[in-house]
Amino acid sequence: MSYKVPVHGTAVIVTAVGGVLGIVYCLYRFYQETRKKKLPQKWRSVGFLKSLNIYPIKSCGVISTDKAECTLLGLKREWLRDRILCVVDDSYNFITARVYQDLLLVSPNVDGSVITLEHPAMDVPVKVDLAEVIATEFPKTATIWGNEVSVYDCGNEASQWFTKLLKRPSKNYYLVLYASQKCRFSKDPRYKYFNFTKDDTGAFPDDTSYHLINEASVEDLNPRLEGSAVTARQFRPNFIISGCQPYDEDNWNFIKIGENVFEVVMPCLRCVLTTLDPETGSRNSNNEPLQTLRGYRQHDNELIRKAFGNSPRMGLQLALRSESGGVISVNDPVSVA
């Protein structure tokens, strides 16, 4: 015997279910927001900030600075901002130095709103006025790790420069500028294992707005490598800290640099980019330091290892938990909780 739910009854059920789901979502968002405000009261001093690095273009060269402003989207010093630009192909899919190694040797310089790019293989530099781009261009859609983001095209001159540099037949490349004040949305299912909120993913970084390396951990790694050595720069961090014990960072939940507080969202799970020399762009023939790190720096959680393809840990992915706008400086003390 079957029973039919009246049409009006079905509508009531759908409405009720929708209401419950709405309440659950609101409670989840409330939890996420309140969690950010519950900051530690007790801190342990571990070292100091040795280097402060900003990468204006994803996968391209670094600009080191003595101080910067901390924002939800990452480090900022006037028009100099971290990973606020990236290179895309004809389909507006992002590209990186994992495949396009020449990107590593693109050297940026920022003067006012103008970014100048140089490369050893290019006879002349290219200049882009970011203020002019924002004022004259309409947003377009690019794809970053499978997620759509709003971007500004930085113009034909930059496109021709990157197209000539990357030398792919029948391919054109474009420099694009992030066109939002909010962090990039990500639907990566692997993030369920970690402490992400909607304000943690920055503009174009792979995972979070901030990345930290403990110099002592790199120094411990080097004697394990045969015939090669790496520096902290090979891991492309924003923060290089000194004075700590090797791998002490595995036990940190919060980090305070000066007066700026960051939460450890996840360990940095390393990829093939670490096998590229940042000075030459050449790939290590023995797949180092990735191969050695896989031997002793696997994550303890088997599900995380499986989800990330046995990528080893080295460094931390951080998110800002103090108020946006705080200044961070080289030699600031570093404390943890």
N, C-alpha and C positions, 0 to 999 in steps of 0.2 A: 504494500500500500504506500503510495507516495503522498507527499504533502507539499503544496505550493505556498511559498511565502508571498503574501500580497505585495503589489508593487510599492505601495506606501511603506510597508514594513521593510522592504529591501532598502529603500532610501534612508529609513531611520538607522538601520544597521550600518550602512556605508558612512553616514554622517557620524555615528558614534565611534566607529573604528578610526575615522579620520581625526576626530577630536582627541582620541587616546594617543594616536601617533604624534599629533601636534604637541600634546603635553609632554610626552617622552622626549621629543626633540628639544623642547624648551628647557626641560630639566637638564639634559645633556649639555646644552650650550651654557646654562647657568653654572654647571659644575666646571666646565672648561675655563670660564672666565674667572670664577672664584679661586680656582686652583692657581692661576697666575698671580693672584694677589697675596697668597699665603707664602711669604718669603721667609727664609730662615732668620733667626735672631742671633745665632751663635756661628762664628766663622773661625776657620783655622788657616793661618798664613802658610803659603806653600812656595812663594817665589815672586817673580815680577814679570811684567810684559816686556819682552826683549825687542819684538818687531811687530809693526802694525802694517798690514798689506791690503791694498785694494786692487781688484781686478775689474777694470771698467767694462771689458768685453769678455764674455764667457769663452774660456779656452785660450785667451790671448795673454799678453804680458802683464806684469805687475807694476804698480806704483806704490812704493813704500812712503809712508808719511809719519810725522812725529805725533800727530793728533788727529782725531776725527770725531764726528758726531754719531751717536748710536740711534738708529731708527728701526722701525719694524722691517723695512726692506733691506736693512744692512747698513754698513758703514757709509758715511757721507761726509764730504768736505766741499762745501759749495756745489759746483757742478760735477765734482769727482764723486762717483758713487759705485758701489760694488756690484758687478755683474748686472748692470742695468742695460747693457747692449749685448746682442749676439748676432751671429751670422746665420742666415737661412738660405735654403736652395730655391729652385724654381717653384716648388710646391709650398714654400714658406714653412718647411720643416727645418728645425734647428740642426746645425752640424757642430761637431766638436773636434778637438785635436786627437781623439781616439782614432779617427780615420784621417783627418786633415791635419797632419803634423805641422805644416807650415804656420798654422795659427799660433802656435806657441811662441814663435819669434816675431810676432807683430808687437811692436813696442809703442805703447800709448803715452801721450803727454796731454795734460789738460790745462788750458790757460783761459780763465773765464769760462764762457760757455762753449769754447772751441776745443774739440779733441783732435789732435794730430796723430796720425798713425804712420809708422815707418817699418820697413822690413829689409833685411840684407839683400833680398832678391829683387827689390823694387827700386828703380832709379829715382823716383820722386815720392815724397810722402803725400798723403791725402788728408785734407782737413774737413771736418764736419762741425757746423755751428748747431749745437743741440737746441739752443733757444729758438733758432730759426726753424728747425724741424718741427718743434712743438707748435709754433705759431702758424705754420703754413700747411702742414700735412694733416690728412684725415686718418684716423685709426684703421688699421687692417687687422686681419686675424692670422696669427702664426700658430704652429703646433710645437709644444715643448713636452717631451716625454708623454705624448698621447693626449695632452690637454691643450685646449684652445686658450690663447692669450691675446690681448689687445696690444698692438705695436704700431709705431710710426716707422715708415720707410725713410732711411737717412739719405736717399737721393741717388741719382745716376752716377755721380763721380765716385762715390764710395762703392757702388755696385760694380762699376768697371774695374776699380782697383782690386777688389777681392776676387773678381772673376779672372783677372789676369794672373794674380798671385796663385790661385788654387789650380789652374790649368787642367780643368776637366772638359773634354770635348762635349760640345753642345749643351753645356751647363752654364747657367748664370747664378750669381750669388748676390745677396743683399745684406747690408748692415741694417739692423732694426733696433729701435729704442723702445723700451717698455713704456706702455701708455696708461698705466694705472697707478694709483696711490695705495692700492691694497695688495696684499701678498697674492702670488699666483695660486690659483686653485689646483689641487692635485687629487686625483682619485686613485693613486697608487695603492693597491690592496695590501702591500707589504707594510704600510705605515700603521696598520692596526696593532703591530707589536710594540709601538713606541708612543711617546707622550706628545703627539702633535696637537696643536690647535690651528685654527684658521689663520692665525697671524704669524706663522713660523716659516713659511716656505720662500719668502723673499721674492725677487723678480725672476732671475734666470739661474740661480744656483741649482745643483742637482737635488739637494734635500732641504737644507735650512739656510737662514739668512747669515749665520756665522759659523766659522769653522776654526777650531783650535788644535794646535800641535804642541806637545810637550817635547822640548828639545832633548831632554834626557832620554826619552824613549827612542828617538832617532839615533842618539849616540850609542845606545845599547844595541840597536839593530846593526850598525855598521860592522862591528867585528864578526858578525855572523855571515856577512856577504863575502863571497869569494871573488876577488879580482875587481871589485867595484865598491863605490861608496856613494851615499846620497846625503843631501842636506835637507833640512826641514822645508826648504822652498819647493822640493820635488813633490810635496804633498799639497801644495797650493793653499795654505791656510791664511786666514785673516790675522790670527793671533799666534805668535810664537812665544811661548813662555819658558822661562829659565829658572833654575834654582830648585826644581822638584825632583822627586825620585822617579826612576823609569816606571812607566805604566801605573803610577799612582792615580792617574786620571780615570782608570777603570772603576774607581770607588767613589767618584764625585757625582753628586746630583745637582748641585748649584755651584756657580763660580761667580765671584765678584772681582771685577777688574776696576780699580779705582772705586768709584761709587756706582758703577753699572753692574746690575745683577742679570745673570744668564742662567737658564735652566738647560741641563744636558738632556736633549731630546732623544738622541740615539748616538751610538758609536759611529764613527765614519768607517764604512765598510768599503775597502779599497778596490779599485778597478785597474784596468790596463793603463790608464793615464799615468800611473805612478812609475811605469817602466820607461817613460820618455824623459830625456834629459832636458830640463827647462832652458839650459844655456845653448844647446845645439839642436834640439828637436829630434835627435836620433833615439831609436828604440833600443833598449838593452837586449842583446842577443840571447841572454839566459833568462829573460823574463823577470829580472830583478828590479826592485826588491820584492815584487809580488810573490814570487816563488818561495822565498825564504819566509816571508810573513805567513804564508799559508801553513807552514810547518809548525808554528807555535802561537799564532795570534787568531785562531778561530774563535768565533763566538760560542759561549757555553750553551746557549739555547739551540737545540737541534732543529726546531722549526724555523728559527731565524736563519740558521746556516743553509737550510734547504731553500728558503725563499730567496736568499741573496746569492745562491750559487757558490757557497763556501768562500765568499769574499772575506778576507781577514780584516781584523780591526786595527786601525792606527789613527788616532786623533778622535775628536769629538765634534758632533754637530750640535750647535747651540741655538737657543732662541732668547730674545730679549724679554726680561720679565720686570725690570724697573721701567720707569717712565721714559718714553721716547724723547730724544733731544739731549741726553747726557753726553758729556765730552769724555773721551778716552784718550790716554796719552802713553807713549813709550815710557817705560820705567815705572808705570803705575804698579802698586802692590797687587798681588793676586792672592785671594783667599777662597776657601772652598767650604762647602757644607754638604 
